Amino acid sequence: MKISHRWLWEYIDISGDHPGPLPVRETADLLTGCGLEVESVEKYEAVKGGLSGVVVGKVLGKRTHPNADKLCIADVDTGGDPLQIVCGAPNVAEGQKVFVATVGTMLYPRNGTEFTIKKSRIRGEASEGMICAEDELGLGESHDGIMVLDPQAVPGTPAAEYLDLPDDDTIEIGLTPNRADATSHIGVARDLVAVLNYRTPGRPYALKIPSVDSFKPDRDDMPVNVRVEDTEACPRYAGVTLAGIRNGESPSWLRDRLSAIGLTPINSVVDITNYILFETGQPLHAFDVDRIAGRQVVVKPLQAGMPFTTLDEVERKLTGNELMICDAENGMCMAGVFGGLRSGITGETVNVFLESAIFNPASIRKTAKHHGLHTDASFRFERGVDPGMTLFAIRRAAMMIRELCGGAIASDVSDAYPEPVKPSKVRFRFEKATRLAGIGITAQDAGPVLSDLGMKVTSETPVYFDLEMPGYKNDMLHEADITEEVLRIGGYDRIPVPSKMNMPMPATTDQAKEILDRKLSHFMVSRGFFEMMTNSLVQDGEAQAVRLLNPVSADHGTMRQSLLASGLDAVAYNCNRKQTDLRLFQVGKAYGRHNGGTEERESLSMLVSGSRYGDTWITHSPEGYDIYYMKSLVTSLLEMAGVAERDIGFSPMEDSRLFDALTITLGRTTAGMAGGVSSALLSQYDIPVPVFYAELNTANLAGVAPGMATVSEAPRFPEVRRDLSMIIPDGVTYASIEQLAFATEKKLLKQVSLFDVYKGDKLAGGQSYALRFTLLDKDRTLDEKTIDKTMQKLVRAFESKLGARIRG
């Protein structure tokens, strides 16, 4: 969730001379320390680049360019020595105040690519900057001429200061599902106040919530009748109407607030409902009253199979389980999830019906997941919103609409709330809290913290508090929950680390798999690879894929069948950040269907892309990867794991995802695959460089590999090498020759290598292979008779089983 640093501090009242607002980094550290983990802090720029380097200038003089009729030369005062600037704008004139981009400034035009202002010569005349039009600064679309400023503008004033651009930072919080109380700026400010008061003598900070006490209808002549038919799915529903509004563009301060948290301003009414949502955590929805048939709002499910077109202009089929906001004739909105197109607010809307409601979290969650609609509203309703905020939010929104859009509040607030939610109550015993926390917790320690968090002490004794929970603390049900609140506000770093830690020793288990995984990982790191950890949930795959019944999102609804897809996601992520020379690996599980059920298998995947050595002074032409690199890598890895080279095989395979695809075998066991990723698949991921991939099934590997490699003394007797040239039919691979050789001569043959390949017109239907065979007997020196006998045995095998012809 994103919050605005500047907006956040508007809800904190500071007494005396205590510091505040605190710098954004200090604020972020305090939030993380109290359990609201800050994932990132980014500078918000209303204009890209923040107009850094752009200043106000005064045109001191203007003269014609001697070498160009349509250019002029202006002398400009920017607060220092005058600058000479060549300009082509027709409206530049002496005495004007203008915006000047000084040398070194980066500009981000609306309709073009960014560029840097450099000191240059234009048609023979020096130019030391640029007098800017509004599109060149990213302030608008006009390129009719330069921007002419108020005559009172002071030369040298930074453009950002002159335009009063907002100075803000965006804080992104990784909100956990149990923190429904922190889904708003007020909620986060509440925690921050508690933390600051705990650390500051005198408790000078207080939560400042805007007042709606002045809310009052202007008239009561446009009521909308509300009927809730499903009170379990909708425990509370409030509404109010406004008439005669002018729904135009929001003021700049409101647009800046929403833009700072990543929202796109739309129009005043919609922007105000979004503003209130992020201020209070209470979602609102606005309907065009003139499109509500019969001036009736009915909260109920609709019949299964009915079509409903949402605001994104997508027609969706209802399941019958969705709670709908309807009028007298049709559905208008998926309650708490997404609005309908027919009743939505437009620029022509004059009369508005505002909704503020409480919906059942389970109902909202099911609707949002089924339709793949995860909105800011559903995010909050799924966690549970504060019933006590319903009326405050709708009154504040109505007052803002009247202030910014004109018109009148044309009805009182209707509030259908048949069974008010009773606040939960918890007895908080200090002695038990001390045992849970590991540090002393007293009434003096806990009382102020609980008060700042909005918990009401209904009765108090020396040994406990009886507490009543506010509506936004819907997860506070036990003493342990209250203890955690006191600890997180005070800081977990207060808990001392014990001098001795006790733990049970785990039972001894077979560690072969862990040892193998560790060896594989160490080997990959030694080869310059980085380990990655990716999500096992991917987008919908093939028919045999294992799909989740209740997926987190549409993009994560299927268990991956291979590590390739998630690996390519990582490559694409790096390529988008200009990192294309990659060596990545991961050990993870893939899932599939087998014999009517499901199976999972653990694999080691390897991906390489870009250049092997980079573009350095040694390698001016970077060398890329190929299938031979992957074969060499896999072979080295398997040999390290203890597999004999003769047991490692590679044979061609067909795989639409790969080219030069190979099946990796260990003896007769299929252990994996390797190949180059097809261009079609790379284009799906927008990967601009070639990628090669290999995958090994570690379960099969563990069953074949003998374990740790062993060391033996060097052979006492010499090796013997013999070369053999033969013509083999097309389709016979080197791997099959190697496998047949080792199967034919198991005792003396130690190595087979290919050192020449020839294919030409004279060898139609075949090709010539030149092979070298290494023979060794550990017990004696080989004689010619034995060598010849061995080679003859190999030749006969090649002729009979492969159709080879020996060349003289």
Solvent accessible surface area in square Angstrom, and as a share of the most:
residue,aa,sasa,rsa
1,M,37,0.17
2,K,77,0.33
3,I,1,0.00
4,S,0,0.00
5,H,23,0.10
6,R,113,0.41
7,W,0,0.00
8,L,0,0.00
9,W,14,0.05
10,E,75,0.34
11,Y,6,0.02
12,I,7,0.03
13,D,71,0.37
14,I,49,0.25
15,S,64,0.41
16,G,77,0.74
17,D,138,0.72
18,H,62,0.28
19,P,85,0.54
20,G,34,0.33
21,P,90,0.57
22,L,13,0.07
23,P,86,0.54
24,V,24,0.14
25,R,151,0.55
26,E,81,0.36
27,T,0,0.00
28,A,7,0.05
29,D,101,0.53
30,L,16,0.08
31,L,0,0.00
32,T,63,0.37
33,G,34,0.32
34,C,1,0.00
35,G,40,0.38
36,L,2,0.01
37,E,101,0.45
38,V,26,0.15
39,E,111,0.50
40,S,40,0.26
41,V,22,0.12
42,E,114,0.51
43,K,119,0.50
44,Y,28,0.11
45,E,78,0.35
46,A,43,0.33
47,V,15,0.09
48,K,131,0.56
49,G,23,0.22
50,G,21,0.20
51,L,12,0.06
52,S,82,0.53
53,G,34,0.33
54,V,1,0.00
55,V,26,0.15
56,V,0,0.00
57,G,0,0.00
58,K,72,0.30
59,V,1,0.00
60,L,75,0.38
61,G,16,0.16
62,K,97,0.41
63,R,109,0.40
64,T,100,0.58
65,H,4,0.02
66,P,95,0.60
67,N,80,0.41
68,A,11,0.09
69,D,144,0.74
70,K,183,0.78
71,L,43,0.21
72,C,10,0.06
73,I,3,0.01
74,A,0,0.00
75,D,43,0.22
76,V,0,0.00
77,D,35,0.18
78,T,21,0.12
79,G,58,0.56
80,G,51,0.49
81,D,123,0.64
82,P,82,0.52
83,L,37,0.18
84,Q,41,0.18
85,I,0,0.00
86,V,14,0.08
87,C,9,0.05
88,G,49,0.47
89,A,20,0.16
90,P,114,0.71
91,N,58,0.30
92,V,3,0.02
93,A,43,0.33
94,E,123,0.55
95,G,42,0.40
96,Q,33,0.15
97,K,21,0.09
98,V,0,0.00
99,F,0,0.00
100,V,0,0.00
101,A,0,0.00
102,T,38,0.22
103,V,74,0.43
104,G,54,0.52
105,T,6,0.04
106,M,85,0.38
107,L,5,0.03
108,Y,56,0.21
109,P,25,0.16
110,R,121,0.44
111,N,117,0.60
112,G,51,0.49
113,T,113,0.66
114,E,90,0.41
115,F,76,0.32
116,T,52,0.30
117,I,12,0.06
118,K,146,0.62
119,K,136,0.58
120,S,49,0.31
121,R,167,0.61
122,I,66,0.33
123,R,147,0.54
124,G,42,0.40
125,E,41,0.18
126,A,29,0.22
127,S,3,0.02
128,E,44,0.20
129,G,9,0.09
130,M,43,0.19
131,I,10,0.05
132,C,0,0.00
133,A,5,0.04
134,E,50,0.22
135,D,18,0.10
136,E,26,0.12
137,L,3,0.01
138,G,10,0.10
139,L,49,0.24
140,G,10,0.10
141,E,109,0.49
142,S,46,0.30
143,H,116,0.52
144,D,124,0.64
145,G,15,0.15
146,I,11,0.05
147,M,44,0.19
148,V,81,0.46
149,L,18,0.09
150,D,72,0.37
151,P,102,0.64
152,Q,152,0.68
153,A,8,0.06
154,V,99,0.57
155,P,36,0.23
156,G,28,0.27
157,T,26,0.15
158,P,66,0.41
159,A,0,0.00
160,A,33,0.26
161,E,118,0.53
162,Y,72,0.27
163,L,61,0.30
164,D,120,0.62
165,L,40,0.20
166,P,24,0.15
167,D,99,0.51
168,D,4,0.02
169,D,21,0.11
170,T,16,0.09
171,I,0,0.00
172,E,55,0.25
173,I,0,0.00
174,G,25,0.24
175,L,23,0.11
176,T,68,0.39
177,P,100,0.63
178,N,73,0.37
179,R,16,0.06
180,A,14,0.11
181,D,11,0.06
182,A,0,0.00
183,T,6,0.04
184,S,6,0.04
185,H,0,0.00
186,I,2,0.01
187,G,2,0.02
188,V,0,0.00
189,A,0,0.00
190,R,17,0.06
191,D,1,0.00
192,L,0,0.00
193,V,4,0.02
194,A,1,0.01
195,V,2,0.01
196,L,10,0.05
197,N,6,0.03
198,Y,69,0.26
199,R,129,0.47
200,T,29,0.17
201,P,117,0.74
202,G,72,0.70
203,R,91,0.33
204,P,11,0.07
205,Y,9,0.04
206,A,51,0.39
207,L,51,0.25
208,K,97,0.41
209,I,74,0.38
210,P,35,0.22
211,S,78,0.51
212,V,20,0.12
213,D,136,0.70
214,S,82,0.53
215,F,29,0.12
216,K,145,0.62
217,P,39,0.25
218,D,78,0.40
219,R,106,0.39
220,D,101,0.52
221,D,89,0.46
222,M,23,0.10
223,P,87,0.54
224,V,12,0.07
225,N,89,0.45
226,V,31,0.18
227,R,109,0.40
228,V,27,0.16
229,E,93,0.42
230,D,43,0.22
231,T,65,0.38
232,E,138,0.62
233,A,11,0.09
234,C,1,0.01
235,P,37,0.23
236,R,22,0.08
237,Y,1,0.00
238,A,0,0.00
239,G,1,0.01
240,V,1,0.00
241,T,0,0.00
242,L,0,0.00
243,A,3,0.03
244,G,38,0.37
245,I,6,0.03
246,R,173,0.63
247,N,11,0.05
248,G,39,0.37
249,E,136,0.61
250,S,3,0.02
251,P,43,0.27
252,S,66,0.43
253,W,108,0.38
254,L,0,0.00
255,R,72,0.26
256,D,32,0.16
257,R,26,0.09
258,L,0,0.00
259,S,39,0.25
260,A,3,0.03
261,I,7,0.04
262,G,55,0.53
263,L,40,0.20
264,T,108,0.63
265,P,40,0.25
266,I,117,0.59
267,N,15,0.08
268,S,3,0.02
269,V,0,0.00
270,V,34,0.20
271,D,1,0.00
272,I,0,0.00
273,T,13,0.07
274,N,40,0.20
275,Y,10,0.04
276,I,0,0.00
277,L,10,0.05
278,F,12,0.05
279,E,0,0.00
280,T,13,0.07
281,G,8,0.08
282,Q,1,0.00
283,P,5,0.03
284,L,20,0.10
285,H,37,0.17
286,A,9,0.07
287,F,0,0.00
288,D,9,0.05
289,V,1,0.00
290,D,90,0.47
291,R,96,0.35
292,I,7,0.04
293,A,22,0.17
294,G,56,0.54
295,R,93,0.34
296,Q,61,0.27
297,V,0,0.00
298,V,4,0.03
299,V,0,0.00
300,K,56,0.24
301,P,59,0.37
302,L,30,0.15
303,Q,140,0.62
304,A,62,0.48
305,G,44,0.42
306,M,69,0.31
307,P,73,0.46
308,F,16,0.07
309,T,49,0.29
310,T,0,0.00
311,L,77,0.38
312,D,65,0.34
313,E,127,0.57
314,V,69,0.39
315,E,111,0.50
316,R,38,0.14
317,K,124,0.53
318,L,5,0.03
319,T,49,0.29
320,G,22,0.22
321,N,125,0.64
322,E,4,0.02
323,L,7,0.03
324,M,0,0.00
325,I,0,0.00
326,C,2,0.01
327,D,5,0.03
328,A,54,0.42
329,E,130,0.58
330,N,68,0.35
331,G,8,0.08
332,M,1,0.01
333,C,4,0.02
334,M,0,0.00
335,A,2,0.02
336,G,7,0.07
337,V,6,0.03
338,F,48,0.20
339,G,2,0.02
340,G,2,0.02
341,L,74,0.37
342,R,97,0.36
343,S,0,0.00
344,G,7,0.07
345,I,25,0.13
346,T,44,0.25
347,G,49,0.47
348,E,147,0.66
349,T,3,0.02
350,V,71,0.41
351,N,21,0.11
352,V,0,0.00
353,F,2,0.01
354,L,0,0.00
355,E,8,0.03
356,S,0,0.00
357,A,2,0.01
358,I,15,0.08
359,F,4,0.02
360,N,46,0.24
361,P,49,0.31
362,A,47,0.36
363,S,23,0.15
364,I,2,0.01
365,R,89,0.33
366,K,146,0.62
367,T,9,0.06
368,A,0,0.00
369,K,56,0.24
370,H,117,0.52
371,H,24,0.11
372,G,38,0.37
373,L,16,0.08
374,H,94,0.42
375,T,36,0.21
376,D,58,0.30
377,A,22,0.17
378,S,1,0.01
379,F,57,0.24
380,R,5,0.02
381,F,5,0.02
382,E,24,0.11
383,R,57,0.21
384,G,13,0.13
385,V,16,0.09
386,D,23,0.12
387,P,18,0.12
388,G,61,0.58
389,M,25,0.11
390,T,0,0.00
391,L,38,0.19
392,F,32,0.13
393,A,0,0.00
394,I,0,0.00
395,R,80,0.29
396,R,42,0.15
397,A,0,0.00
398,A,0,0.00
399,M,39,0.18
400,M,14,0.06
401,I,0,0.00
402,R,65,0.24
403,E,136,0.61
404,L,54,0.27
405,C,2,0.01
406,G,18,0.17
407,G,35,0.33
408,A,15,0.11
409,I,0,0.00
410,A,0,0.00
411,S,7,0.05
412,D,83,0.43
413,V,21,0.12
414,S,46,0.30
415,D,59,0.31
416,A,33,0.25
417,Y,46,0.17
418,P,85,0.54
419,E,138,0.62
420,P,86,0.54
421,V,84,0.48
422,K,179,0.76
423,P,65,0.41
424,S,38,0.25
425,K,146,0.62
426,V,13,0.07
427,R,121,0.44
428,F,0,0.00
429,R,105,0.38
430,F,16,0.07
431,E,110,0.49
432,K,62,0.26
433,A,0,0.00
434,T,45,0.26
435,R,157,0.57
436,L,92,0.46
437,A,7,0.05
438,G,54,0.52
439,I,27,0.14
440,G,55,0.53
441,I,4,0.02
442,T,68,0.40
443,A,21,0.16
444,Q,148,0.66
445,D,35,0.18
446,A,0,0.00
447,G,15,0.14
448,P,48,0.30
449,V,1,0.01
450,L,0,0.00
451,S,72,0.47
452,D,32,0.17
453,L,0,0.00
454,G,34,0.33
455,M,6,0.03
456,K,126,0.53
457,V,57,0.33
458,T,70,0.41
459,S,49,0.32
460,E,113,0.51
461,T,42,0.24
462,P,130,0.82
463,V,97,0.56
464,Y,42,0.16
465,F,7,0.03
466,D,30,0.15
467,L,1,0.01
468,E,45,0.20
469,M,5,0.02
470,P,26,0.16
471,G,33,0.32
472,Y,36,0.14
473,K,3,0.01
474,N,68,0.35
475,D,42,0.22
476,M,10,0.04
477,L,99,0.49
478,H,120,0.53
479,E,21,0.09
480,A,53,0.41
481,D,32,0.17
482,I,0,0.00
483,T,4,0.02
484,E,86,0.38
485,E,6,0.03
486,V,0,0.00
487,L,15,0.08
488,R,9,0.03
489,I,1,0.01
490,G,6,0.06
491,G,4,0.04
492,Y,99,0.37
493,D,125,0.65
494,R,76,0.28
495,I,60,0.30
496,P,87,0.55
497,V,131,0.75
498,P,82,0.51
499,S,128,0.82
500,K,147,0.62
501,M,136,0.61
502,N,128,0.66
503,M,139,0.62
504,P,125,0.79
505,M,167,0.75
506,P,113,0.71
507,A,87,0.67
508,T,138,0.80
509,T,95,0.55
510,D,121,0.63
511,Q,110,0.49
512,A,58,0.45
513,K,98,0.41
514,E,92,0.41
515,I,67,0.34
516,L,16,0.08
517,D,25,0.13
518,R,125,0.45
519,K,37,0.16
520,L,0,0.00
521,S,22,0.14
522,H,116,0.52
523,F,23,0.10
524,M,0,0.00
525,V,88,0.50
526,S,85,0.55
527,R,94,0.34
528,G,40,0.39
529,F,6,0.02
530,F,149,0.62
531,E,99,0.44
532,M,20,0.09
533,M,183,0.82
534,T,41,0.24
535,N,82,0.42
536,S,31,0.20
537,L,34,0.17
538,V,24,0.14
539,Q,118,0.52
540,D,97,0.50
541,G,39,0.37
542,E,119,0.54
543,A,90,0.69
544,Q,110,0.49
545,A,1,0.01
546,V,22,0.13
547,R,104,0.38
548,L,61,0.30
549,L,187,0.93
550,N,101,0.52
551,P,36,0.23
552,V,99,0.57
553,S,31,0.20
554,A,78,0.60
555,D,78,0.40
556,H,65,0.29
557,G,7,0.06
558,T,1,0.01
559,M,29,0.13
560,R,10,0.04
561,Q,52,0.23
562,S,12,0.07
563,L,0,0.00
564,L,3,0.02
565,A,32,0.25
566,S,4,0.03
567,G,0,0.00
568,L,1,0.00
569,D,76,0.39
570,A,18,0.14
571,V,1,0.00
572,A,11,0.09
573,Y,126,0.48
574,N,41,0.21
575,C,11,0.07
576,N,101,0.52
577,R,125,0.46
578,K,175,0.74
579,Q,105,0.47
580,T,41,0.24
581,D,78,0.41
582,L,16,0.08
583,R,55,0.20
584,L,16,0.08
585,F,0,0.00
586,Q,4,0.02
587,V,43,0.25
588,G,12,0.12
589,K,81,0.34
590,A,0,0.00
591,Y,40,0.15
592,G,8,0.07
593,R,113,0.41
594,H,100,0.45
595,N,139,0.71
596,G,86,0.83
597,G,30,0.29
598,T,87,0.51
599,E,72,0.33
600,E,96,0.43
601,R,74,0.27
602,E,27,0.12
603,S,1,0.01
604,L,0,0.00
605,S,0,0.00
606,M,0,0.00
607,L,1,0.01
608,V,1,0.00
609,S,0,0.00
610,G,20,0.19
611,S,15,0.10
612,R,63,0.23
613,Y,117,0.45
614,G,16,0.15
615,D,105,0.54
616,T,62,0.36
617,W,201,0.71
618,I,123,0.62
619,T,34,0.20
620,H,139,0.62
621,S,97,0.63
622,P,64,0.41
623,E,86,0.39
624,G,40,0.39
625,Y,23,0.09
626,D,60,0.31
627,I,16,0.08
628,Y,156,0.59
629,Y,24,0.09
630,M,0,0.00
631,K,61,0.26
632,S,64,0.41
633,L,2,0.01
634,V,0,0.00
635,T,28,0.16
636,S,31,0.20
637,L,0,0.00
638,L,0,0.00
639,E,71,0.32
640,M,53,0.24
641,A,0,0.00
642,G,19,0.18
643,V,7,0.04
644,A,51,0.40
645,E,81,0.36
646,R,77,0.28
647,D,59,0.31
648,I,8,0.04
649,G,4,0.04
650,F,21,0.09
651,S,43,0.28
652,P,91,0.57
653,M,57,0.25
654,E,170,0.76
655,D,27,0.14
656,S,112,0.72
657,R,74,0.27
658,L,13,0.06
659,F,94,0.39
660,D,87,0.45
661,A,8,0.06
662,L,26,0.13
663,T,27,0.15
664,I,0,0.00
665,T,25,0.15
666,L,4,0.02
667,G,47,0.45
668,R,250,0.91
669,T,49,0.29
670,T,82,0.48
671,A,1,0.01
672,G,16,0.16
673,M,25,0.11
674,A,0,0.00
675,G,0,0.00
676,G,0,0.00
677,V,2,0.01
678,S,20,0.13
679,S,91,0.59
680,A,67,0.52
681,L,26,0.13
682,L,17,0.09
683,S,73,0.47
684,Q,138,0.61
685,Y,49,0.19
686,D,109,0.56
687,I,11,0.06
688,P,100,0.63
689,V,29,0.17
690,P,87,0.55
691,V,1,0.01
692,F,14,0.06
693,Y,0,0.00
694,A,0,0.00
695,E,11,0.05
696,L,1,0.00
697,N,28,0.14
698,T,6,0.04
699,A,65,0.50
700,N,51,0.26
701,L,1,0.00
702,A,47,0.36
703,G,69,0.67
704,V,56,0.32
705,A,15,0.12
706,P,106,0.67
707,G,32,0.31
708,M,132,0.59
709,A,70,0.54
710,T,129,0.75
711,V,150,0.86
712,S,101,0.65
713,E,145,0.65
714,A,80,0.62
715,P,82,0.51
716,R,193,0.70
717,F,48,0.20
718,P,80,0.50
719,E,77,0.35
720,V,23,0.13
721,R,141,0.51
722,R,75,0.27
723,D,78,0.40
724,L,23,0.11
725,S,37,0.24
726,M,0,0.00
727,I,18,0.09
728,I,1,0.01
729,P,51,0.32
730,D,68,0.35
731,G,71,0.69
732,V,27,0.15
733,T,42,0.25
734,Y,53,0.20
735,A,16,0.12
736,S,38,0.24
737,I,0,0.00
738,E,25,0.11
739,Q,82,0.36
740,L,24,0.12
741,A,0,0.00
742,F,18,0.07
743,A,63,0.49
744,T,34,0.20
745,E,12,0.05
746,K,143,0.60
747,K,136,0.57
748,L,14,0.07
749,L,0,0.00
750,K,69,0.29
751,Q,88,0.39
752,V,7,0.04
753,S,42,0.27
754,L,61,0.30
755,F,98,0.41
756,D,78,0.41
757,V,76,0.44
758,Y,111,0.42
759,K,123,0.52
760,G,23,0.22
761,D,141,0.73
762,K,191,0.81
763,L,19,0.09
764,A,94,0.73
765,G,55,0.53
766,G,4,0.04
767,Q,31,0.14
768,S,7,0.04
769,Y,19,0.07
770,A,13,0.10
771,L,0,0.00
772,R,87,0.32
773,F,0,0.00
774,T,8,0.05
775,L,0,0.00
776,L,11,0.05
777,D,7,0.04
778,K,141,0.60
779,D,113,0.58
780,R,102,0.37
781,T,76,0.44
782,L,14,0.07
783,D,69,0.36
784,E,106,0.47
785,K,167,0.71
786,T,28,0.16
787,I,4,0.02
788,D,75,0.39
789,K,148,0.63
790,T,6,0.04
791,M,19,0.09
792,Q,98,0.44
793,K,76,0.32
794,L,0,0.00
795,V,18,0.11
796,R,137,0.50
797,A,11,0.09
798,F,0,0.00
799,E,79,0.35
800,S,90,0.58
801,K,146,0.62
802,L,32,0.16
803,G,43,0.41
804,A,6,0.05
805,R,147,0.54
806,I,61,0.31
807,R,104,0.38
808,G,130,1.25
